[in-house]
């Protein structure tokens, strides 16, 4: 029997949702994401209480710049040190920072500078945390289980977003921002011992790729060159970028303006977001149960195309019930395409480059795509909802066309 870093080969053949090692990772990830969700509630509340709305907005966005600037370097770090070590270190730093701020808020009133500093620390740590989180599943389970793991990860994200907001609000109501920060820090702390107990395997390419004698800049250049020359990863990155740029604007700031102009109000927007969450959760549950879908590249292409049509239709629906139904469809298709793209990234990438591949994907989705939101808002103000949603749907649909027209991506399969 082959043993890879303490994991017997027969254990790697277990279905991920029945593997105790994967479940420990899932528990750690869920606890960390739940802490994140509560942290953002606490940060926004504390910032609003300490300053003007404009100052609060500046504090909330302070983490975006270091996250975007340092994300690619975070991918290099994940490949050099190993993703498990980086994730453990990241969660430990985040936990310490949040609990330190909670203690200071209990003892004194430090003002906005402390909250801004915390946001900057979180953004910096996120830049190394996100690539490492994306690279870790390939080291705890077999390639044939990575689609199922993506489904499990999606369920964890949905759970954290649904449960985290009420928990954060309860913490603020009972003990102010300090109590909410304490709860967030403790939940992030729970993830650390769970991650320490997760056993990882050394992937074959790790033995052939020794980055200790090369510079970080050279590692980054090699990673970008590797992606550019890959017959699946290069078009996949383009498809992800187009899909995210077409999706983020209309489904974030655009949705707020849509609900306001239709007279649905905040409650209507909440119902639409709930419909999206149910659809995305259903896609995650499907992948968790099935574990693998055939013709992954083709499924991703059709899901992106279908989702783009649904996004464009949102601006022309007169009733709230219809918008909720379409949002559910958007969530289902977006969840499906996102999971397929994530699984293809992890199975197609050489393990030695997985951190850098994940960093580029994360930078596109979480660092650059949100920059489209102010432009979407300005365009809606100038030309109205319909034209902007249609253009966004076309941009998103182009991502599906890339996946459909590039043979290497269209024919890409997940391992059996």
Rosetta blueprint (number, residue, H / E / L):
1 X L
2 X L
3 X E
4 X E
5 X L
6 X L
7 X E
8 X E
9 X H
10 X H
11 X H
12 X H
13 X L
14 X L
15 X L
16 X H
17 X H
18 X H
19 X L
20 X H
21 X H
22 X H
23 X H
24 X H
25 X H
26 X H
27 X H
28 X H
29 X H
30 X H
31 X H
32 X H
33 X H
34 X H
35 X H
36 X H
37 X H
38 X H
39 X H
40 X H
41 X H
42 X H
43 X H
44 X H
45 X H
46 X H
47 X H
48 X H
49 X H
50 X H
51 X L
52 X L
53 X H
54 X H
55 X H
56 X H
57 X H
58 X H
59 X H
60 X H
61 X L
62 X H
63 X H
64 X H
65 X H
66 X H
67 X H
68 X H
69 X H
70 X H
71 X H
72 X H
73 X H
74 X H
75 X H
76 X H
77 X H
78 X H
79 X H
80 X H
81 X H
82 X L
83 X H
84 X H
85 X H
86 X H
87 X H
88 X H
89 X H
90 X H
91 X H
92 X H
93 X H
94 X H
95 X H
96 X H
97 X H
98 X H
99 X H
100 X H
101 X H
102 X H
103 X H
104 X H
105 X H
106 X H
107 X H
108 X L
109 X L
110 X L
111 X L
112 X H
113 X H
114 X H
115 X H
116 X H
117 X H
118 X H
119 X H
120 X H
121 X H
122 X H
123 X H
124 X H
125 X H
126 X H
127 X H
128 X H
129 X H
130 X H
131 X H
132 X H
133 X H
134 X H
135 X H
136 X H
137 X H
138 X H
139 X H
140 X L
141 X L
142 X L
143 X H
144 X H
145 X H
146 X H
147 X H
148 X H
149 X H
150 X H
151 X H
152 X H
153 X H
154 X H
155 X H
156 X H
157 X H
158 X H
159 X H
160 X H
161 X H
162 X H
163 X H
164 X H
165 X H
166 X H
167 X H
168 X H
169 X H
170 X H
171 X H
172 X H
173 X H
174 X H
175 X H
176 X H
177 X H
178 X H
179 X H
180 X H
181 X H
182 X H
183 X H
184 X H
185 X H
186 X H
187 X H
188 X H
189 X H
190 X H
191 X H
192 X H
193 X H
194 X H
195 X H
196 X H
197 X H
198 X L
199 X L
200 X L
201 X L
202 X L
203 X L
204 X H
205 X H
206 X H
207 X H
208 X L
209 X L
210 X L
211 X L
212 X L
213 X L
214 X L
215 X L
216 X H
217 X H
218 X H
219 X H
220 X H
221 X H
222 X H
223 X H
224 X H
225 X H
226 X H
227 X H
228 X H
229 X H
230 X L
231 X L
232 X L
233 X H
234 X H
235 X H
236 X H
237 X H
238 X H
239 X H
240 X H
241 X H
242 X H
243 X H
244 X H
245 X H
246 X H
247 X H
248 X H
249 X H
250 X H
251 X H
252 X L
253 X H
254 X H
255 X H
256 X H
257 X H
258 X H
259 X H
260 X H
261 X H
262 X H
263 X L
264 X L
265 X H
266 X H
267 X H
268 X H
269 X H
270 X H
271 X H
272 X H
273 X H
274 X H
275 X H
276 X H
277 X H
278 X H
279 X H
280 X H
281 X H
282 X H
283 X H
284 X H
285 X H
286 X H
287 X H
288 X H
289 X H
290 X H
291 X L
292 X L
293 X L
294 X L
295 X L
296 X H
297 X H
298 X H
299 X H
300 X H
301 X H
302 X H
303 X H
304 X H
305 X H
306 X H
307 X H
308 X H
309 X H
310 X H
311 X H
312 X H
313 X H
314 X H
315 X L
316 X L
317 X L
318 X L
319 X L
320 X H
321 X H
322 X H
323 X H
324 X H
325 X H
326 X H
327 X H
328 X H
329 X H
330 X H
331 X H
332 X H
333 X H
334 X H
335 X H
336 X H
337 X H
338 X H
339 X H
340 X H
341 X H
342 X H
343 X H
344 X H
345 X H
346 X H
347 X H
348 X H
349 X L
350 X L
351 X H
352 X H
353 X H
354 X H
355 X H
356 X H
357 X H
358 X H
359 X H
360 X H
361 X H
362 X H
363 X H
364 X H
365 X H
366 X H
367 X H
368 X H
369 X H
370 X H
371 X H
372 X H
373 X H
374 X H
375 X H
376 X H
377 X H
378 X H
379 X H
380 X H
381 X H
382 X H
383 X H
384 X L
385 X H
386 X H
387 X H
388 X H
389 X H
390 X H
391 X H
392 X H
393 X H
394 X H
395 X H
396 X H
397 X H
398 X H
399 X H
400 X H
401 X H
402 X H
403 X H
404 X H
405 X H
406 X L
407 X H
408 X H
409 X H
410 X H
411 X L
412 X L
413 X L
414 X L
415 X L
416 X L
